[in-house]
């Protein structure tokens, strides 16, 4: 059995299962298509079960293939986790730290501060994965996440970092032409720039559309753009009024704050990581760095 399930065959099987074709898996593994095919056939023969249905458009896992891939994916995730912990020395943080967060927060707030962190810890290197969808930390798509909501998976450790507020803004040119709203109800007479419904990183991202309206009748936007930087640029050009997270305040040169007393939804920002990384030095120092930076700007 040990020979049947050797690491090489399992690695090849996992690559094929994830890629859905011998060719793509071969490119990932730097092997020829025929070498990949031979390894899979040998594994199927040894186990005496078919692992893939082969058809014109590619490969689909059989029921047995699905079961094997679930286990293999878990094993490789655990191995990656163990490797990450082993590469770290006892005395000081070292090795690669893979961090994921939303596109807006990662590009605007986090990226400009990383120079300070990496200067403090020269043996740490970082991969920053910006995505408005949650990556799966349990499956090692990233080591740690900074999220705009508490984690939904129970096996993840969370630490509340801060609460995020909103600034409602527009350009002076827009306000000169359309007037300055004094109450939320007056937004009915204005042009709104919203993020829209395409994978918003925060649940109440488009709250401005409903402010001062009865429930279930939100205002329409003149523009929806699924990028905070895109919203800022559109608003700076004089297009309309929008709500931006307070961490973007420095980006809003040329914009004026309006409706400062308007009650906006609070957004909790959380530092999240898997239980297995609880004793990781580089995770601990990164968490403490973030807490220090956030305390400094309050």
Protein Blocks (a to p, Z undefined) as FASTA:
>chain_A
ZZmmgmklmmmmmmmmmnopaklmmmmnopafklmmmmmmmmmmmnopafbdcdfkbccd
dfklmmmmmmmmmmmmmmmmmmmmmmpcfkbgcdjddddddfklmmmmmmmmmmmmmmmm
mmbccdddddfbdcdfknopafbdcdfbdcfbfkbccddfbdcdddddddfklmmmnopa
fbfklmmmpccddebjnhpabfklmmmmmgopaehiacddfbdcdbfklmmmmmmnopac
cdddfklmmmmgoiacehklbccddddddddddfklmmgmklmmmmmmmmmmmmmmZZ
